[in-house]
Amino acid sequence: MPAREAGHRAAGNEEMLSRVEDRTVNRRAGARLARCPCLLMLSVALCSAVAMTGCRSTPPASAPEAVPVNVAAVVQKDVPVQLHAIGNVDAYSTVTLKSHVDGQLAQINFQEGQEVHEGDLLFVIDPRPFQATLQQAEANLAKDRAEATNAQVQAERYQRLLANNFVSKDQYDQVRTQAESLGAAAKANQAAVENTKLLLQYCYIHAPITGRIGQFLLHVGNMVKNLDTTLATINRIRPVYVAFAVPEQQLPEIRSSAAARPRSRRPVRATFSATARRVIDQGDFTILACLQQHRPKLSAACNQVLKSNGQ
């Protein structure tokens, strides 16, 4: 009995162990089956994403825009030689305004630095003393003309009397001389009237040229002296002179070019700097005989070379 019971117990234990193992295997299989839908869904999603990505078409790359170019025929010609130099701009002409009469400055009719034109009224010197002098000269002229006319009539009367021997030759000569003297005095007074009119015109100072005027050196109320007091200065800047120096080693080349083609143009362009686009003025290059000679050109050169810098 005991041996049989032990055998039965062992067999029961083995059957229980097998059942536990079957349950464990079934549980693992169930867990695997539970995870399978997720794996299937994930794989389906990946496949659809891959399929959709593969179905999309890539847009073609845009072609680069064409760059415009200029085309010209090949020709053979001379290339101009350019020389760069640093120069100074000088006014084409400069006028210093001074008074021709003595008097008190009464008016100033411009602003400092203003562009003035030829004929503009700039200064007025008190004209009242000259107007009074003119009236006096005109009165003296009228008096002398009346006396000269009367003397001329007397001279003609004495001439007729002399022809009839009613007066002597000496009396006639005295009357004729007095008539000529009064006539000369009338002419002198006529000249005085013209001179006074000219002085009266000098009281009104106009711009002799068109240009830019500087600052006025006197204010209203100051006394002006004849040909001594400077009132202002006008510079004509259209066109202008540009004075520049050429290096000594380039002077023979310039001379030979001028001698070979004396009538050809040698243009000159003046700018504020070598890279500036704004042009001050442009004209022709002219070789001058000396520093004191000027011509109506933009730029000019002299035939003298400075020993200090070779220019």
C-alpha positions in Angstrom: 0.0 0.0 0.0 2.5 2.5 0.8 4.4 1.8 -2.4 1.3 2.1 -4.5 0.2 5.4 -2.8 3.6 6.8 -3.4 3.4 5.9 -7.1 0.0 7.4 -7.4 1.1 10.6 -5.8 4.1 10.8 -8.1 1.9 10.3 -11.1 -0.5 13.0 -9.9 2.3 15.4 -9.3 3.6 14.8 -12.9 0.1 15.4 -14.3 -0.3 18.6 -12.3 3.1 19.8 -13.6 2.1 19.1 -17.1 -1.1 21.0 -16.7 0.7 24.0 -15.2 3.2 23.9 -18.2 0.2 23.7 -20.6 -1.4 26.7 -19.0 1.9 28.6 -19.1 2.3 27.8 -22.7 -1.3 28.8 -23.5 -0.8 32.1 -21.6 2.3 32.9 -23.6 0.6 32.1 -26.8 -2.4 34.3 -25.9 0.0 37.2 -25.1 1.6 36.6 -28.4 -1.7 36.6 -30.2 -2.7 39.8 -28.3 0.3 41.6 -29.6 -0.1 40.4 -33.1 -2.9 42.9 -34.1 -0.6 45.8 -33.1 2.2 44.4 -35.1 -0.1 43.8 -38.1 -1.5 47.3 -37.8 2.0 48.9 -37.6 3.2 46.9 -40.6 0.1 47.9 -42.6 0.7 51.6 -41.7 4.3 51.4 -42.7 3.5 49.8 -46.0 0.8 52.4 -46.8 3.2 55.2 -45.9 5.8 53.7 -48.1 3.3 53.3 -50.9 2.0 56.8 -50.6 5.5 58.2 -50.5 6.4 56.3 -53.6 3.4 57.5 -55.5 4.2 61.2 -55.0 6.1 62.8 -58.0 9.1 65.1 -57.3 8.7 68.5 -59.0 11.4 69.2 -61.7 14.1 71.8 -60.7 13.6 75.3 -62.3 16.1 76.2 -65.0 18.5 79.1 -64.2 17.6 82.4 -65.8 19.6 83.4 -68.9 22.1 86.2 -68.3 21.9 89.0 -71.0 25.1 89.7 -72.8 26.1 92.4 -75.3 27.6 91.3 -78.6 29.7 93.6 -80.7 31.8 93.1 -83.8 35.6 93.0 -83.3 37.3 96.1 -84.7 40.8 97.4 -84.5 41.3 101.0 -83.4 43.4 103.2 -81.2 42.7 103.1 -77.4 43.0 106.5 -75.8 45.7 107.0 -73.2 44.4 108.5 -70.0 46.4 110.6 -67.6 45.1 111.3 -64.1 46.3 114.4 -62.2 45.2 116.4 -59.1 44.3 120.0 -59.9 42.7 123.1 -58.6 39.5 124.7 -59.8 39.8 128.4 -60.7 37.0 130.8 -61.5 36.6 131.6 -65.2 36.7 135.3 -64.3 36.7 137.3 -61.1 35.4 140.8 -60.6 36.1 142.9 -57.4 33.4 145.5 -56.9 34.5 149.0 -55.8 32.8 152.3 -55.8 33.6 155.1 -58.2 32.2 157.8 -55.9 32.5 158.8 -52.2 29.4 158.5 -50.1 27.4 156.5 -47.6 26.2 153.0 -48.4 22.4 153.1 -48.5 21.3 149.6 -49.7 22.5 146.1 -50.2 20.2 144.1 -52.5 21.6 140.5 -52.4 22.3 137.6 -50.0 25.8 136.4 -49.3 26.7 133.5 -51.6 23.8 134.2 -54.0 23.9 133.5 -57.7 23.6 136.9 -59.4 23.1 137.8 -63.0 24.6 140.5 -65.2 22.8 143.7 -64.6 21.4 142.9 -61.2 21.4 145.9 -58.7 23.7 145.0 -55.8 24.6 148.2 -53.9 23.1 151.7 -53.7 25.2 154.6 -52.5 23.3 157.7 -51.2 22.5 159.5 -54.5 21.1 162.8 -53.0 24.3 164.8 -53.0 24.9 163.9 -56.7 21.3 164.8 -57.6 21.7 168.2 -56.1 25.0 168.7 -57.9 23.3 167.6 -61.1 20.5 170.2 -60.7 23.1 172.9 -60.0 25.1 171.9 -63.1 22.0 172.0 -65.3 21.1 175.5 -64.0 24.6 176.8 -64.8 24.3 175.2 -68.3 21.0 177.0 -68.9 22.5 180.3 -67.8 25.6 179.9 -70.0 23.5 178.9 -73.0 21.3 182.0 -72.6 24.3 184.3 -72.3 26.1 182.5 -75.3 23.0 182.9 -77.4 22.7 186.6 -76.6 26.4 187.1 -77.3 26.1 185.4 -80.6 23.2 187.7 -81.6 25.3 190.7 -80.6 28.2 189.5 -82.6 26.0 189.1 -85.7 24.6 192.6 -85.2 28.1 194.1 -84.9 29.1 192.2 -88.0 26.4 194.1 -90.0 27.4 197.4 -88.4 31.0 196.8 -89.3 30.0 196.1 -92.9 28.3 199.6 -93.0 31.3 201.2 -91.1 29.2 202.1 -88.0 31.5 200.4 -85.6 35.2 199.8 -85.6 36.9 196.5 -86.2 38.2 196.5 -82.6 34.6 196.7 -81.2 33.5 193.9 -83.4 36.4 191.7 -82.3 35.6 192.2 -78.6 31.9 191.2 -79.1 32.8 188.2 -81.2 35.4 187.1 -78.6 32.9 187.4 -75.8 30.3 185.3 -77.8 32.8 182.6 -78.4 33.9 182.6 -74.7 30.3 182.2 -73.5 29.7 179.4 -76.0 32.8 177.6 -74.7 31.5 178.1 -71.1 28.2 176.6 -72.1 30.0 173.5 -73.5 32.0 173.2 -70.3 28.8 173.2 -68.3 27.3 170.6 -70.6 30.3 168.4 -69.9 29.8 169.0 -66.1 26.2 168.0 -66.4 27.3 164.7 -68.2 29.9 164.0 -65.6 27.4 164.6 -62.8 25.0 162.2 -64.5 27.7 159.6 -64.7 28.6 160.0 -61.0 24.9 159.6 -60.2 24.8 156.4 -62.2 27.8 155.2 -60.2 25.7 155.4 -57.1 23.9 152.3 -58.3 26.3 149.4 -58.6 25.1 146.5 -60.8 26.6 143.1 -61.4 29.0 143.3 -64.4 29.0 139.5 -64.9 26.9 136.5 -64.0 28.3 134.4 -61.2 28.3 133.7 -57.5 28.9 136.6 -55.2 30.7 136.4 -51.9 30.1 138.1 -48.6 29.6 141.9 -48.5 32.5 143.6 -46.7 30.6 146.7 -45.6 27.2 147.1 -44.1 24.6 149.8 -44.7 25.6 153.1 -43.1 29.3 152.8 -43.7 31.2 155.4 -45.8 32.6 154.3 -49.1 35.7 155.8 -50.6 36.2 156.2 -54.3 38.2 153.2 -55.8 39.5 152.2 -52.4 36.8 150.3 -50.6 36.1 146.7 -51.7 32.4 145.9 -51.5 32.2 142.3 -52.7 33.7 139.8 -55.2 31.9 137.9 -58.0 33.3 134.7 -59.4 32.1 133.3 -62.7 32.0 129.5 -62.3 30.3 128.4 -65.6 32.6 127.4 -67.2 35.6 127.0 -65.0 39.4 126.7 -65.3 41.1 123.6 -63.9 44.8 124.0 -63.3 46.8 120.8 -62.9 50.4 119.6 -63.2 51.6 116.8 -65.6 54.6 114.7 -64.6 57.8 115.5 -66.4 58.2 112.1 -68.0 54.8 112.4 -69.7 55.4 115.8 -71.1 57.2 114.6 -74.3 54.4 112.2 -75.1 51.9 115.0 -74.8 53.9 117.3 -77.0 54.4 114.6 -79.7 50.7 113.8 -79.7 49.9 117.5 -80.1 52.4 117.9 -82.9 51.2 114.8 -84.8 47.6 115.7 -84.6 47.3 119.5 -84.0 43.6 119.6 -84.9 42.5 116.6 -83.0 40.6 117.0 -79.7 42.2 116.0 -76.4 39.2 115.9 -74.1 39.7 116.7 -70.4 37.1 115.8 -67.7 37.2 117.3 -64.2 35.7 115.4 -61.3 35.8 115.8 -57.5 37.9 112.6 -57.2 39.2 109.7 -59.4 36.2 107.5 -58.7 33.5 110.3 -58.6 30.8 110.2 -61.2 29.8 113.8 -60.8 31.6 115.8 -63.5 32.5 119.4 -62.7 33.1 120.4 -66.3 34.7 119.1 -69.4 36.6 120.6 -72.3 39.8 120.4 -74.4 43.4 120.3 -73.3 45.6 123.1 -74.6 49.3 123.6 -74.3 50.1 127.2 -73.5 53.2 129.2 -74.2 53.6 130.5 -70.6 51.8 130.7 -67.3 50.4 134.1 -67.9 48.5 133.2 -71.1 44.9 132.0 -70.9 42.4 130.7 -73.4 38.7 129.9 -73.0 39.3 126.1 -72.4 38.6 124.0 -69.4 42.2 123.0 -68.7 45.6 124.1 -69.9 49.2 123.2 -69.5 52.4 125.2 -69.4 55.7 124.4 -71.0 57.6 125.1 -67.8 58.8 122.3 -65.5 59.2 122.9 -61.8 62.6 121.8 -60.5 61.2 121.0 -57.0 58.8 118.2 -58.0 59.4 117.6 -61.8 55.9 118.8 -62.8 
